[in-house]
Amino acid sequence: MRGWIPRMCCCVWLLVGCGTVLPAEERSPIVARVNGHPVTQREVDLELLTSIGSRPPTPSDQTAARERVIDRRLVNETLGTSTTNVLAEDVENLLQATRTAVESGEDTLDAVLKRLNLSEDDLRAAFRMQLAWQAHVRRSLSDSQLRMYFESHRSRFDGTQVRIRQLVRTLKPDADKSQWTTAESQLADIRKQLVAGDLKFESAAREFSQSPTAANGGDVGFVKPRGQLPSAVSEAAFQLQVGELSPPIRSTVGVHLIEVTEIRAGELSLEDARPDLMRELGNKLWVSTVRTLRAKAKIVGP
């Protein structure tokens, strides 16, 4: 399975959005209907398990999970006829890779499927959907599109790294709107003082930041465009020049203020960057596809 399928590892697509039909005694409450077809709380619960783990979900977690299930359901309906072109060998390779991954721990694939009331055929159906989406992305993105995107966002794909320092006001996932607004106002005020020269970043980070990097004056070190920091922070960092300050940035952990202190240029080529390009542009295609499908779909509550 290629890495650029957007947020759809085999287990995620399997567990939610595939429309697996359960025996009557296993059916759970209906939380929405998509084009007349039910979305169940069980599907939402499984999506929550894959996204937030075992922590108790907040109401916003529940809502976001339900919307992701609906998105995948819509795309699955669209790709349905494309799955007949998927090679059985590719499906079996994914099945074996999943079995190996699960059984590298203390569980077995058969045991996991039994607990979830699923079968290997359910897995195969999910894999066919994944592979159909992957093929759709390949058909939709031309080499010229990849090249143009690479040239327009070179520093994010050619191996460039940036060194940043940050000041963070942390917030819990269920923080209310006023808490977010307060944190943003605090960082906006600190930013004004930094720009005016009335305050040094290192001093501000040590005094006001709630991140472990505060002890180092906010220094994070060199970071890559993906995987080390919350995506919103990484995206902002790679748009800044040395010495530039970001505006306050919301992330999954709180609100950040960052400054780039050094840039280390990369040397990767378009071909080197192709997997990351496909992943990012595939994600963008997913978002635009879902937006289009939602505009045409009939989605109602239970």
N, C-alpha and C positions, 0 to 999 in steps of 0.2 A: 504494500500500500504506500503510495507516495505521500510525502509530507505536506503537500500544499492543499489537501482537502480541507475546507474551512471548518474548523472546530467540529469535525465529524470523524473522530476515531471510530473504529469498528463498533466498539461497545456503545458509544453515544448514539450513533444512528440506529443501531439495533434496538436499544432500549426505549427510545422515544421517537415518535414520528413515523414509524413504519406501519402503524395500523394493525398490529398483530391482534387477531381475534381471540378472545379468551372464553373459556367455558362460562356458562351463566353464573355458576357459583363463585367464579373468580373475578367477575366484573366489579368495577368500583364506580363511585359516583361520577357522573358526567359533569365536566367543568366548562365545556364549550362544544360547539358544533361547527365543523368546517365543511362548507358545501353539503350540509346534511349529514355528515359523518361525525360520530362522537369522539371527543377527546376526553380521556378519563383522568381522574386524580392519580391513578396508578402510574400512568405515563408521566405525569408531572412529578410524582414522588421519585421515580427512577431518574428523571432529568436532574432533580435536586441532588440525588446521591452522586451523580457523576460530576456535578459542578461545584458543590459546596461541601461534600463529604458528610460527616455524621453530625455536624453542628445543627442546632435547631434552626429551621428557616424562618426568616422574617416575612411579613406580608409582602414586602417588595420582592423578596426572593421567590415567593410563590408566583407572583404575577409575572416576573421575568421568565421563570421556567415554563409557565403555561404558554407564553408568547413564543418561546423557542420551539416548543413542541408544535405549535400551530405553523410556524414557518417551515419546519421540516415536512410536515404533512402536506403543505401546499406544493413544495418542490417535488416531493415524492410522487404526487399525483401527476405532475407535469412530466416527470422522467419515466413514468410507468412503462410506456411503450418502448423506451430506449434500452430497457434492461435485457431485451431479447438478443441484443447484439454483444452482450458481455460474454467473454470466453469463460467456460466452465473451469478451465485450468487456473485462471486468475482468481476466481471465487475460492477454489480449493486452497490456493496458496494463502489467501487471507485467513481462511479457516484454520489452517495449520499454524500460521503466525500467531493467531489469537490463542490457540491451544497452548503453544509454547510459552507465550507471555503469562498466561494465567497459571500454568503449572510450574513456572519458575519460582512461585511462592509456595504456600502451604495448601493451596486449593487445587481442584481439578475443574476443567471446563464442564464436564458432565454434571458435577455437583452444583456449579454456579447456575447452569441452565435449569436444573431441576428446581432450585430455590426460586428462580424467577418465572417458573412455569413456561419455559421456552425450550425450543428444540434446535438442533443443528440446521434444520431447514429454515427456521426463522432467521438464524445467522446468515445463511446463504442469501436469503431474500434481501437482508440489509446490505450485505456486501455488493450485491448486484446494483443496488441503488447508489452506493458510494462510487462504484466504478463507472456507472452511467453518468454521474455528475462530473467525475474526473474527465471523462471523454468529452462531455459538453464544454468544459472549460478549455480543453485543448482545441476544440473546434472553434471556439469563440474568440480566442486570443491569437492574433497573428504575430509573426516575428517582428514586424515593423512596430506594432503596439508595444511589444516588450522592449524593443530598443529605445523607443521614444520615452517610455516610462523610466528606463534605466538612466538615460541621459538627463532627464529632468530631476531625478532623485538619486544621483550617483553616490553621494556620500553615505546614503543609507544601505547601499548594496555592494559597494566596492571594497568593503573591509575597513573603511574609515572608523576610527574610534575617537571619542571625545572624552576629555576629563572634565568632570563637573563637581561643583559643590552645591549643596542643597540645604534649605531650611524647610522643615516639615511640621505642620500642625496635624496630628493624627486624629482620626475620627472613626467611630465604630460604624459598621455597615448600616445600622438602623438609626443613625444620627438624624435629627430633624433638620428642616430647612434653615432654621435660625442658626443652628450650630455651624452649618456650612458657610452661611453668610458671614458670621462672626469671624471664622477662620480666614476667609478670603479678605475681609476688611483689615484684619491684623497684618496679613502679609502685604497687602497693597500699601499700607502705611509704612511698613518696614522698607519696602521697595523705594518709596519716595525718599526716605532718609538715605538709602544707599546711593541713589542717583545724585542726590544733592551733596554727597560726600560727608554727611554728618555721622555716618555709621559705616564700619567696615564689615564685610560679609562674614569673615571668620568670627568676629565678636558677636554679631547678631545671631549666628548659628549656635554658638556656645550658650547664649543667654535664652534664646526663644525656641530653638528647634527641639522637637520631641523625638527625633530620630537618633539611633545609636551613633550616627556620624557626627552628632553635635560636638562630641569630645575632640574631634579632629577639625573643628572649624567648618564642619559640613562637607569636608572632602570625601567624595565617593570613589575617586580613582577613575581610571579609563573604563568606559562602558561601550558596549556594542548597541546597534539599533534595536535589537530584539532580545528578549529573554532575561535581561538582568534587572530592569526597572519596570514599573507599571507603564503600559504602552503610551499613555498620554504624556508621561514625563519624557520617555525616550523620543517620541515624535517632536516634542518641543526642543529638546536638547540638540537634535540634529538640524534644526532650523536656525540656530544661533551661531554667531561668530564669537571669537575669543573676546572676553570682557563684557559680552552682552548679558543682560538679565531678562529672564522670562517674566511674563505676568503671572499672577497666581494660577496654579494648574490643579484642577481636581483629578484625583485618582481613586483607586479602590481603597486606599489606606488613609486618605486625607487630602490636604491641600499643600502644594509644594511651591517653593520659589527656588529657581535654579540659576546658576551662572556657569558658563563654559570658560574654563581656564586654559585649556590646551586642546589642539586638534592634531591627531596623528593620521595622516592621509593613508588610504588603502590603495591596493593595486589589483583587485580582482576584476576580471573581465565580465562581459555580458554572459558568456557561457557559464562562468563560475557562479554567477548570481542567479542563473535561470530558476533553480528550485525556489529561492526566496521570492523572486519576481512572480512566479506562477502562484505561489501561496498568497501573496498580497493582492494580486489582481484577481485571483479566484475568490478571495474574500469580498472584494468590491463587487464582483459579478454576482455573488450570492446576495449581497445587500440589495442591489438594484433589481435582481430577479424577484426577491421576496416582496419588494415594494410594489412592483408591477402586479404580481399575483394577488397581493392583498387588496389592491384597488378593484380587482374584478371578483374577488371571492365573497361568499356570504358567510360571515363569521358571527355567531351569536352565542350568548351565554347559555348556561344549562337550562 
